[in-house]
Amino acid sequence: MTARVLVVDDQAVVRDGLVLLLGLLPDMEVVGSASDGEAALRLVAGERPDVVLMDLRMPRMDGVEATRRIRAEFPDTQVVVLTTYTDDESVFAALRAGARGFLTKSADAEEIARAVTTVMNGDAQLDPGVQRRLLNTVTGTVGDTGAAPPGGTPGPDAAPPHRSRFSTRHARETPRADRRPGAGTPPDAGAARSAGPSPGAGPSSSTGPISSTGPMSSTGPISSIGPSSSAGTPPDGLTPREAEVLRLIARGLSNAEIAGTLFISEATVKTHINNLFAKVRVRDRAQAVAYAYRTGLADPREG
């Protein structure tokens, strides 16, 4: 099936380059190009393309507003954002407006073609870096730096970064109490250290004993997640192979890349994906990735 594509970008050299590139790809037909959101709306109304490749920062009407209008007025036309801007504000604004794909302009022809085909089939296609930050926001993680999420500062009652469910660096962090001005060693701390571990106790870190179920936070053991937690039976009736496919999807791999990694055919990969989507009740790859992180089948440090 040939995909009918409209290219929207305010830079003529980029716009013309994309038109030329897409014209060389099989099963791609460029039905027009526009330099701003207003012109894009007029062309969508006249040409009814399957997919619009949309830049974000443009004069008269930007890509976010144009995406919102296109999705509201022409729901059969999907939008893939193709931009140099990957800040959280741009990403979330575009996705809220209805974009089903988000790529950077460093994407090659194969990635663009794959995104076009993916959104035409009703799925979502996100740049791996964008996907990772989106999932960090959804799952409440803040990354390895322990920085506060964009747009806010932790309040006085906020948990310290190492209490994050996904943190594995707690043993390296200074206990919160020791960071307060004027705070010293608790009266009984020296005696506790000199006394050594109690009989039968497991190994300990600088902040407390480590439970066999996972690393410790300052409030108790954290359940182990990520690849180690998937050693048992996968949730929701997933087979081990389906769980492995899901983990690779969460790492941003395409169907072809998953097939090469697992030494199976691409058709088999699609079968596994269809089965696992049905079992975990998700509609597209973005929802599947969120499920993988939420259930611990994927580790946010992988990628």
C-alpha atoms as a printed R data frame, in Angstrom:
    type eleno elety resid chain resno       x       y      z
1   ATOM     1    CA   MET     A     1   0.000   0.000  0.000
2   ATOM     2    CA   THR     A     2   1.412   3.368 -1.038
3   ATOM     3    CA   ALA     A     3   1.579   6.027  1.682
4   ATOM     4    CA   ARG     A     4   0.523   9.516  0.595
5   ATOM     5    CA   VAL     A     5   2.696  11.993  2.489
6   ATOM     6    CA   LEU     A     6   2.632  15.771  2.963
7   ATOM     7    CA   VAL     A     7   5.881  17.499  4.006
8   ATOM     8    CA   VAL     A     8   5.665  20.612  6.203
9   ATOM     9    CA   ASP     A     9   8.805  22.601  7.087
10  ATOM    10    CA   ASP     A    10   9.588  26.311  6.941
11  ATOM    11    CA   GLN     A    11  13.182  25.773  5.749
12  ATOM    12    CA   ALA     A    12  13.176  25.330  1.984
13  ATOM    13    CA   VAL     A    13  16.356  23.249  1.884
14  ATOM    14    CA   VAL     A    14  14.981  20.799  4.455
15  ATOM    15    CA   ARG     A    15  11.553  20.680  2.817
16  ATOM    16    CA   ASP     A    16  12.924  20.081 -0.674
17  ATOM    17    CA   GLY     A    17  15.385  17.492  0.637
18  ATOM    18    CA   LEU     A    18  12.611  15.526  2.336
19  ATOM    19    CA   VAL     A    19  10.459  15.643 -0.781
20  ATOM    20    CA   LEU     A    20  13.351  14.310 -2.859
21  ATOM    21    CA   LEU     A    21  14.250  11.641 -0.268
22  ATOM    22    CA   LEU     A    22  10.690  10.345  0.136
23  ATOM    23    CA   GLY     A    23  10.190  10.306 -3.622
24  ATOM    24    CA   LEU     A    24  13.019   7.782 -3.912
25  ATOM    25    CA   LEU     A    25  11.521   5.382 -1.378
26  ATOM    26    CA   PRO     A    26   9.234   2.527 -2.437
27  ATOM    27    CA   ASP     A    27   5.568   2.806 -1.486
28  ATOM    28    CA   MET     A    28   5.898   6.545 -0.763
29  ATOM    29    CA   GLU     A    29   4.105   9.278 -2.692
30  ATOM    30    CA   VAL     A    30   4.654  12.943 -1.792
31  ATOM    31    CA   VAL     A    31   1.381  14.771 -2.466
32  ATOM    32    CA   GLY     A    32   2.687  18.227 -1.588
33  ATOM    33    CA   SER     A    33   4.768  20.417  0.686
34  ATOM    34    CA   ALA     A    34   4.066  23.472  2.831
35  ATOM    35    CA   SER     A    35   6.134  26.072  4.653
36  ATOM    36    CA   ASP     A    36   3.797  26.711  7.598
37  ATOM    37    CA   GLY     A    37   0.788  25.322  9.441
38  ATOM    38    CA   GLU     A    38  -1.804  27.397  7.595
39  ATOM    39    CA   ALA     A    39  -0.627  26.169  4.196
40  ATOM    40    CA   ALA     A    40  -0.493  22.624  5.584
41  ATOM    41    CA   LEU     A    41  -4.168  22.778  6.604
42  ATOM    42    CA   ARG     A    42  -5.194  23.893  3.130
43  ATOM    43    CA   LEU     A    43  -3.221  21.091  1.503
44  ATOM    44    CA   VAL     A    44  -4.577  18.456  3.882
45  ATOM    45    CA   ALA     A    45  -8.124  19.596  3.057
46  ATOM    46    CA   GLY     A    46  -7.426  19.262 -0.670
47  ATOM    47    CA   GLU     A    47  -5.141  16.235 -0.841
48  ATOM    48    CA   ARG     A    48  -6.209  14.173  2.204
49  ATOM    49    CA   PRO     A    49  -2.745  12.640  2.761
50  ATOM    50    CA   ASP     A    50  -2.297   9.550  4.906
51  ATOM    51    CA   VAL     A    51   0.540  11.114  6.908
52  ATOM    52    CA   VAL     A    52   1.914  14.604  7.469
53  ATOM    53    CA   LEU     A    53   5.597  15.040  8.313
54  ATOM    54    CA   MET     A    54   5.394  18.119 10.534
55  ATOM    55    CA   ASP     A    55   8.036  20.578 11.697
56  ATOM    56    CA   LEU     A    56   7.289  22.375 14.995
57  ATOM    57    CA   ARG     A    57   8.707  25.899 14.852
58  ATOM    58    CA   MET     A    58   7.154  27.713 11.883
59  ATOM    59    CA   PRO     A    59   5.709  31.187 11.170
60  ATOM    60    CA   ARG     A    60   1.973  32.045 11.144
61  ATOM    61    CA   MET     A    61   0.901  28.680 12.586
62  ATOM    62    CA   ASP     A    62   3.314  26.388 14.391
63  ATOM    63    CA   GLY     A    63   3.408  22.607 14.117
64  ATOM    64    CA   VAL     A    64   1.614  21.945 17.408
65  ATOM    65    CA   GLU     A    65  -1.436  24.028 16.469
66  ATOM    66    CA   ALA     A    66  -1.431  22.637 12.932
67  ATOM    67    CA   THR     A    67  -1.306  19.081 14.317
68  ATOM    68    CA   ARG     A    68  -4.214  19.806 16.652
69  ATOM    69    CA   ARG     A    69  -6.314  21.237 13.802
70  ATOM    70    CA   ILE     A    70  -5.473  18.418 11.397
71  ATOM    71    CA   ARG     A    71  -6.325  15.693 13.914
72  ATOM    72    CA   ALA     A    72  -9.591  17.422 14.833
73  ATOM    73    CA   GLU     A    73 -10.742  18.163 11.285
74  ATOM    74    CA   PHE     A    74  -9.169  15.252  9.371
75  ATOM    75    CA   PRO     A    75  -8.932  12.303 11.794
76  ATOM    76    CA   ASP     A    76  -7.884   9.879  9.032
77  ATOM    77    CA   THR     A    77  -4.653  11.831  8.538
78  ATOM    78    CA   GLN     A    78  -1.859  10.944 10.966
79  ATOM    79    CA   VAL     A    79   0.973  13.276 11.985
80  ATOM    80    CA   VAL     A    80   4.647  12.455 12.496
81  ATOM    81    CA   VAL     A    81   6.653  15.307 13.991
82  ATOM    82    CA   LEU     A    82  10.111  15.723 12.442
83  ATOM    83    CA   THR     A    83  12.067  18.414 14.261
84  ATOM    84    CA   THR     A    84  15.355  19.472 15.798
85  ATOM    85    CA   TYR     A    85  13.609  20.305 19.100
86  ATOM    86    CA   THR     A    86  13.423  17.474 21.644
87  ATOM    87    CA   ASP     A    87  12.831  19.401 24.868
88  ATOM    88    CA   ASP     A    88  10.051  18.049 27.070
89  ATOM    89    CA   GLU     A    89   7.737  20.983 26.354
90  ATOM    90    CA   SER     A    90   7.901  20.419 22.585
91  ATOM    91    CA   VAL     A    91   7.517  16.644 22.890
92  ATOM    92    CA   PHE     A    92   4.532  16.690 25.227
93  ATOM    93    CA   ALA     A    93   2.792  19.527 23.373
94  ATOM    94    CA   ALA     A    94   3.051  17.648 20.075
95  ATOM    95    CA   LEU     A    95   1.822  14.356 21.556
96  ATOM    96    CA   ARG     A    96  -1.073  16.077 23.340
97  ATOM    97    CA   ALA     A    97  -2.021  17.700 20.036
98  ATOM    98    CA   GLY     A    98  -2.390  14.247 18.495
99  ATOM    99    CA   ALA     A    99   0.939  13.406 16.849
100 ATOM   100    CA   ARG     A   100   1.482   9.642 16.647
101 ATOM   101    CA   GLY     A   101   5.153   9.867 15.784
102 ATOM   102    CA   PHE     A   102   8.062  12.002 16.935
103 ATOM   103    CA   LEU     A   103  11.454  11.893 15.197
104 ATOM   104    CA   THR     A   104  14.480  14.152 15.176
105 ATOM   105    CA   LYS     A   105  15.947  15.462 11.936
106 ATOM   106    CA   SER     A   106  18.898  13.155 12.440
107 ATOM   107    CA   ALA     A   107  16.598  10.262 11.448
108 ATOM   108    CA   ASP     A   108  17.567   8.478  8.250
109 ATOM   109    CA   ALA     A   109  15.315   7.519  5.345
110 ATOM   110    CA   GLU     A   110  14.587   4.063  6.761
111 ATOM   111    CA   GLU     A   111  13.492   5.494 10.127
112 ATOM   112    CA   ILE     A   112  11.221   8.046  8.472
113 ATOM   113    CA   ALA     A   113   9.664   5.418  6.211
114 ATOM   114    CA   ARG     A   114   9.159   3.102  9.186
115 ATOM   115    CA   ALA     A   115   7.485   5.878 11.171
116 ATOM   116    CA   VAL     A   116   5.140   6.673  8.288
117 ATOM   117    CA   THR     A   117   4.152   3.022  7.906
118 ATOM   118    CA   THR     A   118   3.795   2.539 11.661
119 ATOM   119    CA   VAL     A   119   1.405   5.448 12.222
120 ATOM   120    CA   MET     A   120  -0.610   4.474  9.143
121 ATOM   121    CA   ASN     A   121  -1.187   1.110 10.840
122 ATOM   122    CA   GLY     A   122  -2.493   2.819 13.952
123 ATOM   123    CA   ASP     A   123   0.645   2.450 16.075
124 ATOM   124    CA   ALA     A   124   3.040   5.038 17.481
125 ATOM   125    CA   GLN     A   125   6.689   5.604 16.591
126 ATOM   126    CA   LEU     A   126   8.899   7.679 18.900
127 ATOM   127    CA   ASP     A   127  12.574   8.518 18.776
128 ATOM   128    CA   PRO     A   128  14.260   6.272 21.411
129 ATOM   129    CA   GLY     A   129  15.560   9.243 23.412
130 ATOM   130    CA   VAL     A   130  12.142  10.895 23.387
131 ATOM   131    CA   GLN     A   131  10.531   7.587 24.357
132 ATOM   132    CA   ARG     A   132  12.879   7.201 27.330
133 ATOM   133    CA   ARG     A   133  12.146  10.682 28.705
134 ATOM   134    CA   LEU     A   134   8.431  10.218 28.203
135 ATOM   135    CA   LEU     A   135   8.510   6.976 30.147
136 ATOM   136    CA   ASN     A   136  10.583   8.552 32.910
137 ATOM   137    CA   THR     A   137   7.836  11.133 33.299
138 ATOM   138    CA   VAL     A   138   5.056   8.551 33.207
139 ATOM   139    CA   THR     A   139   6.744   6.268 35.725
140 ATOM   140    CA   GLY     A   140   7.952   9.062 37.992
141 ATOM   141    CA   THR     A   141  11.684   8.438 37.539
142 ATOM   142    CA   VAL     A   142  14.145  11.290 37.259
143 ATOM   143    CA   GLY     A   143  17.181   9.537 35.780
144 ATOM   144    CA   ASP     A   144  20.573   8.768 37.245
145 ATOM   145    CA   THR     A   145  21.352  12.366 38.156
146 ATOM   146    CA   GLY     A   146  18.643  12.559 40.791
147 ATOM   147    CA   ALA     A   147  17.548  15.915 39.417
148 ATOM   148    CA   ALA     A   148  14.007  17.137 39.880
149 ATOM   149    CA   PRO     A   149  11.613  16.624 36.954
150 ATOM   150    CA   PRO     A   150  11.331  19.585 34.546
151 ATOM   151    CA   GLY     A   151   9.120  22.402 35.729
152 ATOM   152    CA   GLY     A   152   9.262  21.835 39.451
153 ATOM   153    CA   THR     A   153  11.358  21.745 42.593
154 ATOM   154    CA   PRO     A   154  10.850  19.019 45.180
155 ATOM   155    CA   GLY     A   155   8.915  20.243 48.186
156 ATOM   156    CA   PRO     A   156   9.936  19.723 51.809
157 ATOM   157    CA   ASP     A   157   8.075  16.412 52.000
158 ATOM   158    CA   ALA     A   158   9.351  15.008 48.691
159 ATOM   159    CA   ALA     A   159  11.197  11.716 48.849
160 ATOM   160    CA   PRO     A   160  14.932  11.869 48.103
161 ATOM   161    CA   PRO     A   161  15.960  10.698 44.614
162 ATOM   162    CA   HIS     A   162  17.329   7.355 45.853
163 ATOM   163    CA   ARG     A   163  13.876   6.345 47.043
164 ATOM   164    CA   SER     A   164  12.813   6.074 43.417
165 ATOM   165    CA   ARG     A   165  11.522   2.622 42.638
166 ATOM   166    CA   PHE     A   166  14.008   2.326 39.831
167 ATOM   167    CA   SER     A   167  17.103   3.501 41.721
168 ATOM   168    CA   THR     A   168  19.999   1.105 42.190
169 ATOM   169    CA   ARG     A   169  22.495   3.583 43.505
170 ATOM   170    CA   HIS     A   170  21.259   3.997 47.030
171 ATOM   171    CA   ALA     A   171  24.387   2.522 48.593
172 ATOM   172    CA   ARG     A   172  26.473   5.301 47.027
173 ATOM   173    CA   GLU     A   173  24.311   8.150 48.305
174 ATOM   174    CA   THR     A   174  24.826  10.054 51.532
175 ATOM   175    CA   PRO     A   175  21.972   9.492 53.995
176 ATOM   176    CA   ARG     A   176  19.588  12.421 54.049
177 ATOM   177    CA   ALA     A   177  20.137  13.096 57.730
178 ATOM   178    CA   ASP     A   178  23.895  13.603 57.188
179 ATOM   179    CA   ARG     A   179  23.218  16.324 54.607
180 ATOM   180    CA   ARG     A   180  21.399  18.639 57.007
181 ATOM   181    CA   PRO     A   181  23.481  21.566 58.259
182 ATOM   182    CA   GLY     A   182  24.820  20.848 61.732
183 ATOM   183    CA   ALA     A   183  23.703  17.242 61.691
184 ATOM   184    CA   GLY     A   184  26.228  14.864 63.189
185 ATOM   185    CA   THR     A   185  26.492  11.164 63.705
186 ATOM   186    CA   PRO     A   186  23.539   9.796 65.691
187 ATOM   187    CA   PRO     A   187  24.545   8.936 69.282
188 ATOM   188    CA   ASP     A   188  24.213   5.192 68.806
189 ATOM   189    CA   ALA     A   189  25.712   4.998 65.316
190 ATOM   190    CA   GLY     A   190  29.301   4.418 66.433
191 ATOM   191    CA   ALA     A   191  28.304   1.688 68.843
192 ATOM   192    CA   ALA     A   192  26.201   0.020 66.199
193 ATOM   193    CA   ARG     A   193  29.112   0.019 63.764
194 ATOM   194    CA   SER     A   194  31.609  -1.314 66.294
195 ATOM   195    CA   ALA     A   195  29.255  -4.056 67.328
196 ATOM   196    CA   GLY     A   196  29.248  -5.432 63.752
197 ATOM   197    CA   PRO     A   197  26.372  -7.269 62.088
198 ATOM   198    CA   SER     A   198  23.998  -9.251 64.176
199 ATOM   199    CA   PRO     A   199  24.130 -13.066 63.939
200 ATOM   200    CA   GLY     A   200  22.409 -14.315 60.787
201 ATOM   201    CA   ALA     A   201  22.283 -10.859 59.205
202 ATOM   202    CA   GLY     A   202  22.979 -10.560 55.490
203 ATOM   203    CA   PRO     A   203  25.505  -8.250 53.838
204 ATOM   204    CA   SER     A   204  25.163  -4.585 54.557
205 ATOM   205    CA   SER     A   205  25.836  -1.277 52.823
206 ATOM   206    CA   SER     A   206  26.732   2.056 54.351
207 ATOM   207    CA   THR     A   207  23.059   2.774 54.822
208 ATOM   208    CA   GLY     A   208  21.718  -0.521 56.126
209 ATOM   209    CA   PRO     A   209  21.353  -4.208 55.483
210 ATOM   210    CA   ILE     A   210  20.558  -5.391 51.999
211 ATOM   211    CA   SER     A   211  17.508  -7.596 51.748
212 ATOM   212    CA   SER     A   212  17.600 -10.676 49.570
213 ATOM   213    CA   THR     A   213  14.651  -9.223 47.683
214 ATOM   214    CA   GLY     A   214  16.473  -6.130 46.452
215 ATOM   215    CA   PRO     A   215  18.408  -2.992 47.415
216 ATOM   216    CA   MET     A   216  17.535  -0.965 50.493
217 ATOM   217    CA   SER     A   217  16.086   2.492 50.652
218 ATOM   218    CA   SER     A   218  16.035   4.548 53.834
219 ATOM   219    CA   THR     A   219  12.572   3.200 54.544
220 ATOM   220    CA   GLY     A   220  13.097  -0.491 53.796
221 ATOM   221    CA   PRO     A   221  13.820  -2.941 51.010
222 ATOM   222    CA   ILE     A   222  12.919  -2.096 47.446
223 ATOM   223    CA   SER     A   223  11.516  -4.937 45.396
224 ATOM   224    CA   SER     A   224  13.882  -5.977 42.664
225 ATOM   225    CA   ILE     A   225  12.752  -5.006 39.153
226 ATOM   226    CA   GLY     A   226  14.141  -4.992 35.637
227 ATOM   227    CA   PRO     A   227  15.613  -8.031 33.936
228 ATOM   228    CA   SER     A   228  16.250  -9.854 37.201
229 ATOM   229    CA   SER     A   229  12.559  -9.734 38.109
230 ATOM   230    CA   SER     A   230  11.589 -11.261 34.799
231 ATOM   231    CA   ALA     A   231  13.430 -14.475 35.612
232 ATOM   232    CA   GLY     A   232  10.202 -15.963 36.952
233 ATOM   233    CA   THR     A   233   6.864 -16.326 35.205
234 ATOM   234    CA   PRO     A   234   5.993 -13.206 33.162
235 ATOM   235    CA   PRO     A   235   2.737 -11.436 34.111
236 ATOM   236    CA   ASP     A   236  -0.630 -11.615 32.348
237 ATOM   237    CA   GLY     A   237   0.050 -14.963 30.703
238 ATOM   238    CA   LEU     A   238   2.944 -13.753 28.558
239 ATOM   239    CA   THR     A   239   5.279 -16.444 27.335
240 ATOM   240    CA   PRO     A   240   9.025 -15.979 27.971
241 ATOM   241    CA   ARG     A   241   9.514 -15.201 24.273
242 ATOM   242    CA   GLU     A   242   6.750 -12.576 24.285
243 ATOM   243    CA   ALA     A   243   8.301 -11.006 27.377
244 ATOM   244    CA   GLU     A   244  11.675 -10.869 25.610
245 ATOM   245    CA   VAL     A   245  10.094  -9.237 22.563
246 ATOM   246    CA   LEU     A   246   8.442  -6.687 24.844
247 ATOM   247    CA   ARG     A   247  11.769  -5.888 26.512
248 ATOM   248    CA   LEU     A   248  13.330  -5.237 23.098
249 ATOM   249    CA   ILE     A   249  10.409  -3.018 22.099
250 ATOM   250    CA   ALA     A   250  11.027  -1.008 25.286
251 ATOM   251    CA   ARG     A   251  14.634  -0.528 24.169
252 ATOM   252    CA   GLY     A   252  13.363   1.099 20.966
253 ATOM   253    CA   LEU     A   253  14.141  -1.741 18.541
254 ATOM   254    CA   SER     A   254  12.161  -2.108 15.320
255 ATOM   255    CA   ASN     A   255  10.556  -5.383 14.254
256 ATOM   256    CA   ALA     A   256  13.468  -6.070 11.911
257 ATOM   257    CA   GLU     A   257  16.008  -5.388 14.673
258 ATOM   258    CA   ILE     A   258  14.125  -7.642 17.094
259 ATOM   259    CA   ALA     A   259  14.088 -10.409 14.483
260 ATOM   260    CA   GLY     A   260  17.846 -10.085 14.027
261 ATOM   261    CA   THR     A   261  18.504 -10.059 17.766
262 ATOM   262    CA   LEU     A   262  16.395 -13.156 18.464
263 ATOM   263    CA   PHE     A   263  17.262 -14.963 15.209
264 ATOM   264    CA   ILE     A   264  13.623 -15.302 14.184
265 ATOM   265    CA   SER     A   265  11.660 -14.045 11.192
266 ATOM   266    CA   GLU     A   266  10.036 -10.628 11.142
267 ATOM   267    CA   ALA     A   267   6.663 -12.335 10.612
268 ATOM   268    CA   THR     A   268   7.201 -14.272 13.848
269 ATOM   269    CA   VAL     A   269   8.030 -11.026 15.647
270 ATOM   270    CA   LYS     A   270   4.742  -9.515 14.431
271 ATOM   271    CA   THR     A   271   2.870 -12.575 15.690
272 ATOM   272    CA   HIS     A   272   4.468 -12.257 19.127
273 ATOM   273    CA   ILE     A   273   3.640  -8.540 19.214
274 ATOM   274    CA   ASN     A   274   0.001  -9.120 18.263
275 ATOM   275    CA   ASN     A   275  -0.315 -11.807 20.944
276 ATOM   276    CA   LEU     A   276   1.298  -9.781 23.712
277 ATOM   277    CA   PHE     A   277  -0.731  -6.661 22.802
278 ATOM   278    CA   ALA     A   278  -3.903  -8.717 23.211
279 ATOM   279    CA   LYS     A   279  -2.772 -10.246 26.511
280 ATOM   280    CA   VAL     A   280  -1.738  -7.003 28.212
281 ATOM   281    CA   ARG     A   281  -4.534  -4.977 26.559
282 ATOM   282    CA   VAL     A   282  -2.512  -2.241 24.890
283 ATOM   283    CA   ARG     A   283  -3.127  -0.628 21.513
284 ATOM   284    CA   ASP     A   284   0.338   0.408 20.372
285 ATOM   285    CA   ARG     A   285   4.059   0.281 21.088
286 ATOM   286    CA   ALA     A   286   4.041   3.357 23.314
287 ATOM   287    CA   GLN     A   287   1.479   1.767 25.654
288 ATOM   288    CA   ALA     A   288   3.359  -1.528 25.521
289 ATOM   289    CA   VAL     A   289   6.585   0.164 26.581
290 ATOM   290    CA   ALA     A   290   4.841   1.902 29.483
291 ATOM   291    CA   TYR     A   291   3.464  -1.502 30.548
292 ATOM   292    CA   ALA     A   292   6.935  -3.059 30.361
293 ATOM   293    CA   TYR     A   293   8.396  -0.401 32.654
294 ATOM   294    CA   ARG     A   294   5.439  -0.454 35.034
295 ATOM   295    CA   THR     A   295   5.600  -4.230 35.512
296 ATOM   296    CA   GLY     A   296   9.398  -4.394 35.710
297 ATOM   297    CA   LEU     A   297   9.836  -6.372 32.489
298 ATOM   298    CA   ALA     A   298  12.108  -3.577 31.214
299 ATOM   299    CA   ASP     A   299  14.881  -1.734 32.996
300 ATOM   300    CA   PRO     A   300  14.976   2.093 32.519
301 ATOM   301    CA   ARG     A   301  18.777   1.963 32.474
302 ATOM   302    CA   GLU     A   302  18.722  -0.123 29.294
303 ATOM   303    CA   GLY     A   303  18.543   1.521 25.960
